[in-house]
């Protein structure tokens, strides 16, 4: 696998995330949905909860080495449900967001392939997870244990 020679990681920001504890069962997501559904009283919030559960299920099925987390700001729709997650051992952690920049102009397919190669290289060097469908990666504190 040839790694692109000219790429940069640009620090975008640091944000607080809520991180899934080290359990990885699809049953967990159904139980989580049942628990959190009581905090969702509007169709808009239910759609957000459905999306959250879908993202979580996809992460579990992928058997990724990086932890699953989302920015606390994206989960604020849960309101009291955020406290419920913390009672279920979800941890609030700082996560850095970086953007991968390629110097070369590539077609969409080549660009996606190159980003994937870079992510694979970076995964061997640090704990990170790619933000789906973008050139952003979440970089986790080095004190976390790899999954």
CNS distance restraints for C-alpha pairs under 8 A (distance, minus, plus):
assign (resid   1 and name CA) (resid 117 and name CA) 7.41 0.50 0.50
assign (resid   2 and name CA) (resid 117 and name CA) 7.74 0.50 0.50
assign (resid   3 and name CA) (resid 114 and name CA) 7.47 0.50 0.50
assign (resid   3 and name CA) (resid 117 and name CA) 6.15 0.50 0.50
assign (resid   3 and name CA) (resid 118 and name CA) 6.43 0.50 0.50
assign (resid   3 and name CA) (resid 121 and name CA) 7.71 0.50 0.50
assign (resid   4 and name CA) (resid 114 and name CA) 6.68 0.50 0.50
assign (resid   4 and name CA) (resid 117 and name CA) 7.87 0.50 0.50
assign (resid   4 and name CA) (resid 118 and name CA) 7.26 0.50 0.50
assign (resid   6 and name CA) (resid 102 and name CA) 6.19 0.50 0.50
assign (resid   6 and name CA) (resid 103 and name CA) 5.64 0.50 0.50
assign (resid   6 and name CA) (resid 104 and name CA) 7.52 0.50 0.50
assign (resid   7 and name CA) (resid 100 and name CA) 6.83 0.50 0.50
assign (resid   7 and name CA) (resid 101 and name CA) 5.41 0.50 0.50
assign (resid   7 and name CA) (resid 102 and name CA) 4.48 0.50 0.50
assign (resid   7 and name CA) (resid 103 and name CA) 5.97 0.50 0.50
assign (resid   8 and name CA) (resid 100 and name CA) 5.82 0.50 0.50
assign (resid   8 and name CA) (resid 101 and name CA) 5.09 0.50 0.50
assign (resid   8 and name CA) (resid 102 and name CA) 6.62 0.50 0.50
assign (resid   9 and name CA) (resid  98 and name CA) 5.97 0.50 0.50
assign (resid   9 and name CA) (resid  99 and name CA) 5.59 0.50 0.50
assign (resid   9 and name CA) (resid 100 and name CA) 4.85 0.50 0.50
assign (resid   9 and name CA) (resid 101 and name CA) 6.31 0.50 0.50
assign (resid  10 and name CA) (resid  98 and name CA) 5.33 0.50 0.50
assign (resid  10 and name CA) (resid  99 and name CA) 5.11 0.50 0.50
assign (resid  10 and name CA) (resid 100 and name CA) 6.54 0.50 0.50
assign (resid  10 and name CA) (resid 101 and name CA) 7.32 0.50 0.50
assign (resid  11 and name CA) (resid  96 and name CA) 7.44 0.50 0.50
assign (resid  11 and name CA) (resid  97 and name CA) 6.25 0.50 0.50
assign (resid  11 and name CA) (resid  98 and name CA) 4.54 0.50 0.50
assign (resid  11 and name CA) (resid  99 and name CA) 6.55 0.50 0.50
assign (resid  12 and name CA) (resid  96 and name CA) 7.66 0.50 0.50
assign (resid  12 and name CA) (resid  97 and name CA) 5.48 0.50 0.50
assign (resid  12 and name CA) (resid  98 and name CA) 5.31 0.50 0.50
assign (resid  12 and name CA) (resid  99 and name CA) 6.68 0.50 0.50
assign (resid  13 and name CA) (resid  96 and name CA) 5.98 0.50 0.50
assign (resid  13 and name CA) (resid  97 and name CA) 5.40 0.50 0.50
assign (resid  13 and name CA) (resid  98 and name CA) 7.33 0.50 0.50
assign (resid  14 and name CA) (resid  94 and name CA) 6.62 0.50 0.50
assign (resid  14 and name CA) (resid  95 and name CA) 5.61 0.50 0.50
assign (resid  14 and name CA) (resid  96 and name CA) 4.31 0.50 0.50
assign (resid  14 and name CA) (resid  97 and name CA) 5.95 0.50 0.50
assign (resid  15 and name CA) (resid  71 and name CA) 6.54 0.50 0.50
assign (resid  15 and name CA) (resid  94 and name CA) 5.77 0.50 0.50
assign (resid  15 and name CA) (resid  95 and name CA) 5.52 0.50 0.50
assign (resid  15 and name CA) (resid  96 and name CA) 6.46 0.50 0.50
assign (resid  15 and name CA) (resid  97 and name CA) 7.63 0.50 0.50
assign (resid  16 and name CA) (resid  71 and name CA) 5.72 0.50 0.50
assign (resid  16 and name CA) (resid  72 and name CA) 5.94 0.50 0.50
assign (resid  16 and name CA) (resid  92 and name CA) 6.45 0.50 0.50
assign (resid  16 and name CA) (resid  93 and name CA) 5.64 0.50 0.50
assign (resid  16 and name CA) (resid  94 and name CA) 4.69 0.50 0.50
assign (resid  16 and name CA) (resid  95 and name CA) 6.17 0.50 0.50
assign (resid  17 and name CA) (resid  69 and name CA) 5.81 0.50 0.50
assign (resid  17 and name CA) (resid  70 and name CA) 5.12 0.50 0.50
assign (resid  17 and name CA) (resid  71 and name CA) 4.09 0.50 0.50
assign (resid  17 and name CA) (resid  72 and name CA) 5.05 0.50 0.50
assign (resid  17 and name CA) (resid  91 and name CA) 8.00 0.50 0.50
assign (resid  17 and name CA) (resid  92 and name CA) 5.48 0.50 0.50
assign (resid  17 and name CA) (resid  93 and name CA) 5.38 0.50 0.50
assign (resid  17 and name CA) (resid  94 and name CA) 6.17 0.50 0.50
assign (resid  17 and name CA) (resid  95 and name CA) 6.46 0.50 0.50
assign (resid  18 and name CA) (resid  69 and name CA) 5.39 0.50 0.50
assign (resid  18 and name CA) (resid  70 and name CA) 5.71 0.50 0.50
assign (resid  18 and name CA) (resid  71 and name CA) 6.32 0.50 0.50
assign (resid  18 and name CA) (resid  72 and name CA) 5.80 0.50 0.50
assign (resid  18 and name CA) (resid  90 and name CA) 6.10 0.50 0.50
assign (resid  18 and name CA) (resid  91 and name CA) 5.47 0.50 0.50
assign (resid  18 and name CA) (resid  92 and name CA) 4.49 0.50 0.50
assign (resid  18 and name CA) (resid  93 and name CA) 6.39 0.50 0.50
assign (resid  19 and name CA) (resid  67 and name CA) 7.00 0.50 0.50
assign (resid  19 and name CA) (resid  68 and name CA) 5.76 0.50 0.50
assign (resid  19 and name CA) (resid  69 and name CA) 4.16 0.50 0.50
assign (resid  19 and name CA) (resid  70 and name CA) 6.83 0.50 0.50
assign (resid  19 and name CA) (resid  90 and name CA) 5.30 0.50 0.50
assign (resid  19 and name CA) (resid  91 and name CA) 5.13 0.50 0.50
assign (resid  19 and name CA) (resid  92 and name CA) 6.22 0.50 0.50
assign (resid  19 and name CA) (resid  93 and name CA) 6.99 0.50 0.50
assign (resid  20 and name CA) (resid  67 and name CA) 7.03 0.50 0.50
assign (resid  20 and name CA) (resid  68 and name CA) 5.59 0.50 0.50
assign (resid  20 and name CA) (resid  69 and name CA) 6.10 0.50 0.50
assign (resid  20 and name CA) (resid  89 and name CA) 7.63 0.50 0.50
assign (resid  20 and name CA) (resid  90 and name CA) 5.04 0.50 0.50
assign (resid  20 and name CA) (resid  91 and name CA) 6.99 0.50 0.50
assign (resid  21 and name CA) (resid  89 and name CA) 5.93 0.50 0.50
assign (resid  21 and name CA) (resid  90 and name CA) 5.35 0.50 0.50
assign (resid  21 and name CA) (resid  91 and name CA) 7.15 0.50 0.50
assign (resid  22 and name CA) (resid 147 and name CA) 7.67 0.50 0.50
assign (resid  23 and name CA) (resid  28 and name CA) 7.81 0.50 0.50
assign (resid  24 and name CA) (resid  28 and name CA) 7.20 0.50 0.50
assign (resid  24 and name CA) (resid  60 and name CA) 6.03 0.50 0.50
assign (resid  25 and name CA) (resid  29 and name CA) 7.32 0.50 0.50
assign (resid  25 and name CA) (resid  60 and name CA) 7.11 0.50 0.50
assign (resid  26 and name CA) (resid  30 and name CA) 6.96 0.50 0.50
assign (resid  26 and name CA) (resid  57 and name CA) 6.49 0.50 0.50
assign (resid  26 and name CA) (resid  60 and name CA) 7.00 0.50 0.50
assign (resid  26 and name CA) (resid  61 and name CA) 7.99 0.50 0.50
assign (resid  27 and name CA) (resid  31 and name CA) 6.27 0.50 0.50
assign (resid  28 and name CA) (resid  32 and name CA) 5.92 0.50 0.50
assign (resid  29 and name CA) (resid  33 and name CA) 6.04 0.50 0.50
assign (resid  29 and name CA) (resid  53 and name CA) 6.30 0.50 0.50
assign (resid  29 and name CA) (resid  56 and name CA) 7.16 0.50 0.50
assign (resid  29 and name CA) (resid  57 and name CA) 6.68 0.50 0.50
assign (resid  30 and name CA) (resid  34 and name CA) 6.26 0.50 0.50
assign (resid  31 and name CA) (resid  35 and name CA) 6.18 0.50 0.50
assign (resid  32 and name CA) (resid  36 and name CA) 6.00 0.50 0.50
assign (resid  33 and name CA) (resid  37 and name CA) 5.72 0.50 0.50
assign (resid  33 and name CA) (resid  49 and name CA) 7.54 0.50 0.50
assign (resid  33 and name CA) (resid  53 and name CA) 6.89 0.50 0.50
assign (resid  34 and name CA) (resid  38 and name CA) 7.38 0.50 0.50
assign (resid  36 and name CA) (resid  40 and name CA) 6.98 0.50 0.50
assign (resid  36 and name CA) (resid  49 and name CA) 7.97 0.50 0.50
assign (resid  36 and name CA) (resid  78 and name CA) 7.38 0.50 0.50
assign (resid  36 and name CA) (resid  81 and name CA) 5.82 0.50 0.50
assign (resid  36 and name CA) (resid  84 and name CA) 7.80 0.50 0.50
assign (resid  37 and name CA) (resid  41 and name CA) 7.94 0.50 0.50
assign (resid  37 and name CA) (resid  46 and name CA) 7.47 0.50 0.50
assign (resid  37 and name CA) (resid  49 and name CA) 7.71 0.50 0.50
assign (resid  39 and name CA) (resid  78 and name CA) 6.19 0.50 0.50
assign (resid  39 and name CA) (resid  79 and name CA) 7.24 0.50 0.50
assign (resid  39 and name CA) (resid  80 and name CA) 6.80 0.50 0.50
assign (resid  39 and name CA) (resid  81 and name CA) 5.97 0.50 0.50
assign (resid  40 and name CA) (resid  45 and name CA) 5.56 0.50 0.50
assign (resid  40 and name CA) (resid  46 and name CA) 5.73 0.50 0.50
assign (resid  40 and name CA) (resid  49 and name CA) 7.72 0.50 0.50
assign (resid  40 and name CA) (resid  78 and name CA) 6.75 0.50 0.50
assign (resid  41 and name CA) (resid  45 and name CA) 6.86 0.50 0.50
assign (resid  41 and name CA) (resid  46 and name CA) 7.21 0.50 0.50
assign (resid  42 and name CA) (resid  46 and name CA) 6.21 0.50 0.50
assign (resid  43 and name CA) (resid  47 and name CA) 6.17 0.50 0.50
assign (resid  44 and name CA) (resid  48 and name CA) 6.43 0.50 0.50
assign (resid  45 and name CA) (resid  49 and name CA) 6.14 0.50 0.50
assign (resid  45 and name CA) (resid  77 and name CA) 6.43 0.50 0.50
assign (resid  45 and name CA) (resid  78 and name CA) 7.68 0.50 0.50
assign (resid  46 and name CA) (resid  50 and name CA) 6.09 0.50 0.50
assign (resid  47 and name CA) (resid  51 and name CA) 6.21 0.50 0.50
assign (resid  48 and name CA) (resid  52 and name CA) 6.15 0.50 0.50
assign (resid  48 and name CA) (resid  77 and name CA) 7.78 0.50 0.50
assign (resid  49 and name CA) (resid  53 and name CA) 6.18 0.50 0.50
assign (resid  49 and name CA) (resid  78 and name CA) 7.96 0.50 0.50
assign (resid  50 and name CA) (resid  54 and name CA) 6.14 0.50 0.50
assign (resid  51 and name CA) (resid  55 and name CA) 6.18 0.50 0.50
assign (resid  52 and name CA) (resid  56 and name CA) 6.21 0.50 0.50
assign (resid  53 and name CA) (resid  57 and name CA) 6.06 0.50 0.50
assign (resid  54 and name CA) (resid  58 and name CA) 6.17 0.50 0.50
assign (resid  55 and name CA) (resid  59 and name CA) 6.26 0.50 0.50
assign (resid  56 and name CA) (resid  60 and name CA) 6.28 0.50 0.50
assign (resid  56 and name CA) (resid  68 and name CA) 7.31 0.50 0.50
assign (resid  57 and name CA) (resid  61 and name CA) 6.12 0.50 0.50
assign (resid  58 and name CA) (resid  62 and name CA) 6.11 0.50 0.50
assign (resid  59 and name CA) (resid  63 and name CA) 6.70 0.50 0.50
assign (resid  59 and name CA) (resid  64 and name CA) 6.71 0.50 0.50
assign (resid  59 and name CA) (resid  68 and name CA) 6.82 0.50 0.50
assign (resid  60 and name CA) (resid  64 and name CA) 7.33 0.50 0.50
assign (resid  64 and name CA) (resid 147 and name CA) 7.68 0.50 0.50
assign (resid  65 and name CA) (resid 127 and name CA) 7.97 0.50 0.50
assign (resid  65 and name CA) (resid 146 and name CA) 6.33 0.50 0.50
assign (resid  65 and name CA) (resid 147 and name CA) 4.94 0.50 0.50
assign (resid  66 and name CA) (resid 127 and name CA) 5.97 0.50 0.50
assign (resid  66 and name CA) (resid 128 and name CA) 5.80 0.50 0.50
assign (resid  66 and name CA) (resid 129 and name CA) 5.72 0.50 0.50
assign (resid  66 and name CA) (resid 146 and name CA) 6.56 0.50 0.50
assign (resid  66 and name CA) (resid 147 and name CA) 6.11 0.50 0.50
assign (resid  67 and name CA) (resid 129 and name CA) 7.63 0.50 0.50
assign (resid  67 and name CA) (resid 146 and name CA) 7.77 0.50 0.50
assign (resid  67 and name CA) (resid 147 and name CA) 6.67 0.50 0.50
assign (resid  70 and name CA) (resid  74 and name CA) 6.79 0.50 0.50
assign (resid  70 and name CA) (resid  75 and name CA) 7.43 0.50 0.50
assign (resid  71 and name CA) (resid  75 and name CA) 6.88 0.50 0.50
assign (resid  72 and name CA) (resid  76 and name CA) 6.28 0.50 0.50
assign (resid  75 and name CA) (resid  79 and name CA) 7.89 0.50 0.50
assign (resid  75 and name CA) (resid  82 and name CA) 7.15 0.50 0.50
assign (resid  76 and name CA) (resid  82 and name CA) 7.11 0.50 0.50
assign (resid  78 and name CA) (resid  82 and name CA) 5.84 0.50 0.50
assign (resid  79 and name CA) (resid  83 and name CA) 7.90 0.50 0.50
assign (resid  80 and name CA) (resid  84 and name CA) 6.72 0.50 0.50
assign (resid  81 and name CA) (resid  85 and name CA) 6.29 0.50 0.50
assign (resid  82 and name CA) (resid  86 and name CA) 6.46 0.50 0.50
assign (resid  83 and name CA) (resid  87 and name CA) 6.26 0.50 0.50
assign (resid  84 and name CA) (resid  88 and name CA) 6.35 0.50 0.50
assign (resid  85 and name CA) (resid  89 and name CA) 6.65 0.50 0.50
assign (resid  85 and name CA) (resid  90 and name CA) 5.49 0.50 0.50
assign (resid  86 and name CA) (resid  90 and name CA) 4.71 0.50 0.50
assign (resid  86 and name CA) (resid  91 and name CA) 6.35 0.50 0.50
assign (resid  94 and name CA) (resid 140 and name CA) 7.36 0.50 0.50
assign (resid  94 and name CA) (resid 141 and name CA) 7.22 0.50 0.50
assign (resid  95 and name CA) (resid 138 and name CA) 6.27 0.50 0.50
assign (resid  95 and name CA) (resid 139 and name CA) 5.81 0.50 0.50
assign (resid  95 and name CA) (resid 140 and name CA) 5.18 0.50 0.50
assign (resid  95 and name CA) (resid 141 and name CA) 6.83 0.50 0.50
assign (resid  96 and name CA) (resid 138 and name CA) 5.78 0.50 0.50
assign (resid  96 and name CA) (resid 139 and name CA) 5.10 0.50 0.50
assign (resid  96 and name CA) (resid 140 and name CA) 6.63 0.50 0.50
assign (resid  97 and name CA) (resid 136 and name CA) 6.70 0.50 0.50
assign (resid  97 and name CA) (resid 137 and name CA) 5.80 0.50 0.50
assign (resid  97 and name CA) (resid 138 and name CA) 4.83 0.50 0.50
assign (resid  97 and name CA) (resid 139 and name CA) 6.23 0.50 0.50
assign (resid  98 and name CA) (resid 136 and name CA) 5.60 0.50 0.50
assign (resid  98 and name CA) (resid 137 and name CA) 5.38 0.50 0.50
assign (resid  98 and name CA) (resid 138 and name CA) 6.58 0.50 0.50
assign (resid  98 and name CA) (resid 139 and name CA) 7.32 0.50 0.50
assign (resid  99 and name CA) (resid 135 and name CA) 5.64 0.50 0.50
assign (resid  99 and name CA) (resid 136 and name CA) 4.41 0.50 0.50
assign (resid  99 and name CA) (resid 137 and name CA) 6.36 0.50 0.50
assign (resid 100 and name CA) (resid 115 and name CA) 7.35 0.50 0.50
assign (resid 100 and name CA) (resid 135 and name CA) 5.41 0.50 0.50
assign (resid 100 and name CA) (resid 136 and name CA) 6.24 0.50 0.50
assign (resid 100 and name CA) (resid 137 and name CA) 7.63 0.50 0.50
assign (resid 101 and name CA) (resid 135 and name CA) 7.55 0.50 0.50
assign (resid 106 and name CA) (resid 110 and name CA) 5.78 0.50 0.50
assign (resid 106 and name CA) (resid 111 and name CA) 5.31 0.50 0.50
assign (resid 107 and name CA) (resid 111 and name CA) 5.86 0.50 0.50
assign (resid 108 and name CA) (resid 112 and name CA) 6.17 0.50 0.50
assign (resid 109 and name CA) (resid 113 and name CA) 6.27 0.50 0.50
assign (resid 110 and name CA) (resid 114 and name CA) 6.09 0.50 0.50
assign (resid 111 and name CA) (resid 115 and name CA) 6.14 0.50 0.50
assign (resid 112 and name CA) (resid 116 and name CA) 6.18 0.50 0.50
assign (resid 113 and name CA) (resid 117 and name CA) 6.33 0.50 0.50
assign (resid 114 and name CA) (resid 118 and name CA) 6.28 0.50 0.50
assign (resid 115 and name CA) (resid 119 and name CA) 6.13 0.50 0.50
assign (resid 115 and name CA) (resid 135 and name CA) 6.93 0.50 0.50
assign (resid 116 and name CA) (resid 120 and name CA) 6.17 0.50 0.50
assign (resid 117 and name CA) (resid 121 and name CA) 6.31 0.50 0.50
assign (resid 118 and name CA) (resid 122 and name CA) 6.13 0.50 0.50
assign (resid 119 and name CA) (resid 123 and name CA) 6.00 0.50 0.50
assign (resid 119 and name CA) (resid 130 and name CA) 7.22 0.50 0.50
assign (resid 120 and name CA) (resid 124 and name CA) 6.65 0.50 0.50
assign (resid 121 and name CA) (resid 125 and name CA) 6.85 0.50 0.50
assign (resid 122 and name CA) (resid 126 and name CA) 6.02 0.50 0.50
assign (resid 122 and name CA) (resid 128 and name CA) 7.53 0.50 0.50
assign (resid 123 and name CA) (resid 127 and name CA) 6.03 0.50 0.50
assign (resid 123 and name CA) (resid 128 and name CA) 6.00 0.50 0.50
assign (resid 123 and name CA) (resid 129 and name CA) 7.85 0.50 0.50
assign (resid 126 and name CA) (resid 139 and name CA) 7.42 0.50 0.50
assign (resid 126 and name CA) (resid 140 and name CA) 7.91 0.50 0.50
assign (resid 126 and name CA) (resid 142 and name CA) 7.30 0.50 0.50
assign (resid 127 and name CA) (resid 139 and name CA) 6.00 0.50 0.50
assign (resid 127 and name CA) (resid 140 and name CA) 5.51 0.50 0.50
assign (resid 127 and name CA) (resid 141 and name CA) 7.45 0.50 0.50
assign (resid 127 and name CA) (resid 142 and name CA) 6.93 0.50 0.50
assign (resid 127 and name CA) (resid 144 and name CA) 7.98 0.50 0.50
assign (resid 127 and name CA) (resid 146 and name CA) 7.02 0.50 0.50
assign (resid 128 and name CA) (resid 137 and name CA) 6.47 0.50 0.50
assign (resid 128 and name CA) (resid 138 and name CA) 5.37 0.50 0.50
assign (resid 128 and name CA) (resid 139 and name CA) 4.38 0.50 0.50
assign (resid 128 and name CA) (resid 140 and name CA) 5.81 0.50 0.50
assign (resid 129 and name CA) (resid 137 and name CA) 5.58 0.50 0.50
assign (resid 129 and name CA) (resid 138 and name CA) 5.21 0.50 0.50
assign (resid 129 and name CA) (resid 139 and name CA) 6.73 0.50 0.50
assign (resid 130 and name CA) (resid 134 and name CA) 7.67 0.50 0.50
assign (resid 130 and name CA) (resid 135 and name CA) 7.56 0.50 0.50
assign (resid 130 and name CA) (resid 136 and name CA) 6.10 0.50 0.50
assign (resid 130 and name CA) (resid 137 and name CA) 4.23 0.50 0.50
assign (resid 130 and name CA) (resid 138 and name CA) 6.14 0.50 0.50
assign (resid 131 and name CA) (resid 135 and name CA) 7.28 0.50 0.50
assign (resid 131 and name CA) (resid 136 and name CA) 5.40 0.50 0.50
assign (resid 131 and name CA) (resid 137 and name CA) 5.34 0.50 0.50
assign (resid 131 and name CA) (resid 138 and name CA) 6.72 0.50 0.50
assign (resid 140 and name CA) (resid 144 and name CA) 7.25 0.50 0.50
